[in-house]
């Protein structure tokens, strides 16, 4: 699955549920302006956690918007 957030190409590269309440989604993120990077979103119970939140603050103009978009997409993927 490929989608775009503020000009950044985001591609789901790996996802899966470990158990009913645990899982993860790995996104590969790239644009012409930054070096490609990966972000892992982990589901722990009802929470979704971005393990690379500090990294995206250095890579995108609006890290909160980018983080929210990734969290929502990860939730959609893991709950489908």
Secondary structure as GFF3:
##gff-version 3
##sequence-region A 1 80
A	DSSP	beta_strand	2	5	.	.	.	ID=ss1
A	DSSP	beta_strand	8	19	.	.	.	ID=ss2
A	DSSP	beta_strand	22	30	.	.	.	ID=ss3
A	DSSP	beta_strand	37	44	.	.	.	ID=ss4
A	DSSP	beta_strand	47	50	.	.	.	ID=ss5
A	DSSP	alpha_helix	53	59	.	.	.	ID=ss6
A	DSSP	alpha_helix	63	78	.	.	.	ID=ss7
###
